[in-house]
Amino acid sequence: MSTVQITAADVNKLRQQTGAGMMDCKKALTEANGDFEAAIDYLRKKGAKVAASRQDRESNEGVVIAKTTADGKRGVIVEFNCETDFVAKNADFIAFANSIADLAVDKNPGSVEELLSLELDGEKLSDTIISKTGTIGEKVGVSKYETVTGEKVIAYIHGNYRLGVLVALSSNPASADEVGKDVAMQIAAMNPVAIDKADVDSKTIEKELEIAKDQIRAEGKPEEMVEKIAAGKLNKFYKDSTLLNQEFVKDSSKSVSQFLNDVDKGLTVTAFKRVQLGA
């Protein structure tokens, strides 16, 4: 039992330092006999215990944060998850997710594992997340991390942090931010599988052709027409599912490629990433 009187000011100070609840802070200080460092260790251990006990829980809620470097040459998307929508809407949770994205922007890690090994405010990020699990009382963690580099990268967050997009343009015209946002909104809404026809992987093409041929045969078309009709269906797939060939959402009289070329001759998209919460 502690022989040191634990004051409300002490409890509040520990709460400000750790973000833990008032009762948890009071108990930690009591257990640590008023020693703040020991109390913080106690809370971290409690967090680790909570984290271990919640590993089988689903954490499909959370936020998706998209950001770029100051020069607009690189962007990151981080998905930070929790268990409930209530926590996902909490300002402190969103702020912490933003701090993770800021860390990724600053340090440019190559993977989720590298990101988690970086230090945030003097502590390894993976350890801080364990502590947050104890503080929040839910399983939390980084599930996705994507990066894009290019001449001009634009970041877009859609639907109250439910979806993030990065899009890289081939050049940096005066209207790049506005144009990039329009294209990013296109990607958010239409979910293209690739930039252009040549970027679609062979397995996807084979799958689409197989589905098309099965449909054509089921309609009773003669075998000599199957290949030709399937090729037509594949072209329709390219038009619907590759970014540059899609109808531009804001002006259906143009494709995305035509829209970009009208803005600045030769302007195109060199890369994009789309991360949807829980997908």
PyMOL commands that set and color helices and strands:
alter all, ss='L'
color gray80, all
select helices_A, chain A and resi 8-18+22-31+36-53+85-88+91-107+112-117+125-136+176-190+197-199+202-218+223-241+243-245+256-263
alter helices_A, ss='H'
color red, helices_A
select strands_A, chain A and resi 61-68+74-82+119-120+123-124+141-149+152-158+163-169+247-248+251-255+269-276
alter strands_A, ss='S'
color yellow, strands_A
deselect
rebuild
show_as cartoon
